[in-house]
């Protein structure tokens, strides 16, 4: 690979990764749901990391498919998946909001303890003046396994939204050889994974410092609606 051509292709791949990953649909759903569910750094990193790996694997696979079957055919598949992404976000966000509303309960800022709402008294007042009340109230039967499944479904849904911009980049790189394709793929994949995980974990950590006592009762349902709205905006864009 020529030095000038190599630097140009690597720069384009890196720029594509950075600019594309800054789009909110790559990390905002994790911030919203992670804040509502009280995820820690480990959970946020695991969920967003899995999603990032799915995202880059799918993007690179489509890029390689473009080399095998032709750019046009691969772009059709990529565009179809890209259009499906907003629909999946819309569906997930709406169903999550409905589930959160139906199960009841509320998450209080700063809390991480689970508190089954059945037999314990709870006056419903949130705020820094009532530190003993900073925890999660919900029906134990509604959380646990369902919530864990939802977080992994979210990872898959966000991940199944390939970056179709990578396909023409890899197509242009193919003439430089297999090593060049691998290098450009890595220049796209590594920053994308790092940025998706970094923005998600920083976003959740920062959001947990914000106290919104009046909204805490409906934080989960509201977060689901915002995720759904994000999908709807992408459909309209």
C-alpha positions as CSV (number, residue, x, y, z in Angstrom):
1,X,0.0,0.0,0.0
2,X,1.4,3.3,-1.0
3,X,2.2,5.7,1.8
4,X,0.0,8.5,0.7
5,X,-2.9,6.2,-0.3
6,X,-2.5,4.3,3.0
7,X,-2.6,7.5,5.2
8,X,-5.6,8.7,3.2
9,X,-7.6,5.4,3.6
10,X,-6.8,5.1,7.3
11,X,-7.7,8.8,7.9
12,X,-11.1,8.3,6.1
13,X,-11.8,5.1,8.1
14,X,-10.9,6.7,11.4
15,X,-12.9,9.9,10.7
16,X,-15.9,7.8,9.7
17,X,-15.7,5.8,12.9
18,X,-15.4,8.9,15.1
19,X,-18.1,11.0,13.4
20,X,-20.5,8.1,12.8
21,X,-20.3,6.9,16.4
22,X,-21.1,10.4,17.8
23,X,-24.6,10.0,16.4
24,X,-26.8,9.6,19.5
25,X,-28.4,6.3,18.4
26,X,-25.1,4.6,19.0
27,X,-24.9,5.5,22.8
28,X,-27.9,7.5,24.0
29,X,-30.2,4.5,24.4
30,X,-27.6,2.9,26.9
31,X,-27.4,6.2,28.8
32,X,-31.1,6.5,29.1
33,X,-31.9,2.9,30.1
34,X,-28.7,2.6,32.2
35,X,-29.6,5.7,34.2
36,X,-33.2,4.5,34.7
37,X,-32.1,1.1,35.7
38,X,-29.2,2.2,37.8
39,X,-26.5,0.4,35.9
40,X,-23.0,0.5,37.2
41,X,-19.9,1.0,35.0
42,X,-19.4,-2.8,34.5
43,X,-23.0,-3.4,33.3
44,X,-22.9,-0.3,31.0
45,X,-19.6,-1.3,29.5
46,X,-20.7,-4.9,29.0
47,X,-24.0,-4.0,27.3
48,X,-22.6,-1.2,25.1
49,X,-19.5,-3.2,24.4
50,X,-21.5,-6.2,23.1
51,X,-23.5,-3.8,21.0
52,X,-20.4,-2.2,19.6
53,X,-18.9,-5.5,18.7
54,X,-22.1,-6.5,16.8
55,X,-22.1,-3.1,15.1
56,X,-18.5,-3.3,13.8
57,X,-18.7,-7.0,12.9
58,X,-21.8,-6.4,10.8
59,X,-20.3,-3.3,9.2
60,X,-17.0,-5.0,8.3
61,X,-18.9,-8.1,7.1
62,X,-21.0,-6.0,4.8
63,X,-17.8,-4.3,3.6
64,X,-16.2,-7.6,2.8
65,X,-19.4,-8.8,1.1
66,X,-19.2,-5.8,-1.1
67,X,-15.9,-7.1,-2.3
68,X,-17.3,-10.5,-3.0
69,X,-20.7,-9.7,-4.6
70,X,-20.3,-6.1,-5.7
71,X,-20.8,-2.8,-4.0
72,X,-24.3,-2.3,-5.2
73,X,-25.8,-5.6,-3.9
74,X,-24.0,-5.1,-0.5
75,X,-25.3,-1.6,-0.2
76,X,-28.9,-2.7,-0.7
77,X,-28.5,-5.2,2.2
78,X,-26.8,-2.5,4.3
79,X,-29.4,0.1,3.6
80,X,-32.2,-2.4,4.5
81,X,-30.6,-3.1,7.9
82,X,-30.0,0.6,8.4
83,X,-33.6,1.4,7.8
84,X,-34.7,-1.4,10.2
85,X,-32.6,0.1,13.0
86,X,-35.0,3.0,13.8
87,X,-38.0,0.7,13.7
88,X,-36.3,-1.6,16.2
89,X,-35.5,1.3,18.5
90,X,-39.1,2.5,18.2
91,X,-40.4,-0.9,19.1
92,X,-38.0,-1.5,21.9
93,X,-38.5,2.0,23.5
94,X,-42.3,1.7,23.3
95,X,-42.5,-1.8,24.8
96,X,-40.0,-0.8,27.5
97,X,-42.0,2.2,28.4
98,X,-45.2,0.1,28.6
99,X,-43.5,-2.5,30.7
100,X,-42.1,0.1,33.1
101,X,-45.5,1.8,33.4
102,X,-47.3,-1.5,34.0
103,X,-44.8,-2.9,36.6
104,X,-45.0,0.4,38.6
105,X,-42.4,1.3,41.1
106,X,-39.9,4.1,40.8
107,X,-36.1,4.6,40.9
108,X,-34.8,7.2,43.3
109,X,-31.6,9.1,42.3
110,X,-28.5,7.7,44.0
111,X,-30.0,4.4,44.9
112,X,-28.9,1.0,43.9
113,X,-30.7,-1.2,46.5
114,X,-33.6,-3.3,45.5
115,X,-36.7,-2.9,47.6
116,X,-39.8,-5.0,47.0
117,X,-42.7,-2.7,47.4
118,X,-45.1,-5.3,48.8
119,X,-44.9,-5.0,52.6
120,X,-42.8,-2.0,53.3
121,X,-44.1,1.5,53.8
122,X,-43.2,4.0,51.2
123,X,-44.5,7.6,51.1
124,X,-43.2,8.1,47.6
125,X,-41.3,11.3,48.4
126,X,-38.0,11.7,46.7
127,X,-35.2,14.1,47.4
128,X,-31.9,14.6,49.1
129,X,-33.6,15.4,52.4
130,X,-34.7,11.9,52.7
131,X,-31.6,9.8,52.2
132,X,-33.1,6.5,53.4
133,X,-35.6,6.7,50.5
134,X,-32.9,6.7,47.8
135,X,-33.5,3.2,46.4
136,X,-35.5,1.3,43.9
137,X,-39.2,0.4,44.6
138,X,-40.8,-2.1,42.4
139,X,-42.5,-5.5,42.4
140,X,-39.8,-8.1,42.7
141,X,-41.6,-10.3,40.2
142,X,-41.4,-7.7,37.5
143,X,-37.7,-7.1,37.6
144,X,-34.7,-9.4,37.6
145,X,-34.8,-11.8,34.6
146,X,-37.0,-9.5,32.4
147,X,-34.8,-6.5,33.0
148,X,-31.6,-8.5,32.3
149,X,-33.1,-9.8,29.0
150,X,-34.1,-6.3,28.0
151,X,-30.6,-5.0,28.4
152,X,-29.2,-7.6,26.1
153,X,-32.0,-7.1,23.6
154,X,-31.1,-3.4,23.5
155,X,-27.5,-4.3,22.8
156,X,-28.5,-6.4,19.8
157,X,-31.0,-3.8,18.5
158,X,-28.5,-1.0,18.6
159,X,-25.8,-3.2,17.2
160,X,-27.9,-4.3,14.2
161,X,-27.5,-0.9,12.6
162,X,-24.4,-1.1,10.3
163,X,-22.3,1.7,9.1
164,X,-22.9,1.6,5.3
165,X,-20.2,4.2,4.8
166,X,-17.6,1.6,5.5
167,X,-18.5,-0.4,2.4
168,X,-17.1,2.0,-0.2
169,X,-14.0,2.6,1.9
170,X,-13.2,-1.1,2.0
171,X,-14.1,-1.4,-1.7
172,X,-11.5,1.3,-2.5
173,X,-9.0,-0.4,-0.2
174,X,-9.3,-3.8,-1.9
175,X,-6.9,-2.8,-4.6
176,X,-4.2,-2.3,-2.0
177,X,-4.3,-5.9,-0.8
178,X,-5.6,-8.0,2.0
179,X,-3.3,-6.5,4.6
180,X,-4.6,-3.0,3.8
181,X,-8.2,-4.2,4.1
182,X,-7.5,-5.6,7.5
183,X,-5.7,-2.4,8.6
184,X,-8.5,-0.1,7.5
185,X,-11.1,-2.4,9.1
186,X,-9.2,-2.2,12.4
187,X,-8.9,1.6,12.0
188,X,-12.7,1.8,11.9
189,X,-13.5,-1.0,14.4
190,X,-11.3,-0.1,17.4
191,X,-12.3,3.6,17.7
192,X,-15.9,2.7,17.2
193,X,-15.9,0.2,20.0
194,X,-13.9,2.5,22.3
195,X,-16.2,5.5,21.6
196,X,-19.5,3.6,22.0
197,X,-18.4,2.1,25.3
198,X,-16.8,5.4,26.5
199,X,-19.7,7.6,25.7
200,X,-22.2,5.2,27.2
201,X,-20.3,4.7,30.5
202,X,-19.5,8.4,30.9
203,X,-23.1,9.3,30.1
204,X,-24.5,6.9,32.7
205,X,-22.0,8.0,35.3
206,X,-22.7,11.6,34.6
207,X,-26.5,11.1,34.5
208,X,-26.5,9.4,37.9
209,X,-25.1,12.5,39.4
210,X,-28.1,14.5,38.3
211,X,-31.0,14.4,40.8
212,X,-34.4,14.8,39.2
213,X,-36.8,14.1,42.1
214,X,-40.0,15.1,40.4
215,X,-39.3,12.9,37.4
216,X,-37.8,9.9,39.3
217,X,-41.1,8.1,39.6
218,X,-41.5,7.9,35.8
219,X,-37.8,7.8,34.9
220,X,-38.0,4.3,33.4
221,X,-41.1,4.8,31.3
222,X,-39.8,8.2,30.2
223,X,-36.5,6.7,29.1
224,X,-38.3,4.2,27.0
225,X,-40.3,6.9,25.4
226,X,-37.2,8.9,24.6
227,X,-35.6,5.8,23.0
228,X,-38.7,5.4,20.9
229,X,-38.7,9.0,20.0
230,X,-35.1,8.6,18.9
231,X,-36.1,5.8,16.5
232,X,-39.0,7.9,15.2
233,X,-36.8,10.9,14.5
234,X,-34.5,8.6,12.5
235,X,-37.4,7.4,10.5
236,X,-38.4,10.9,9.7
237,X,-34.9,12.1,8.9
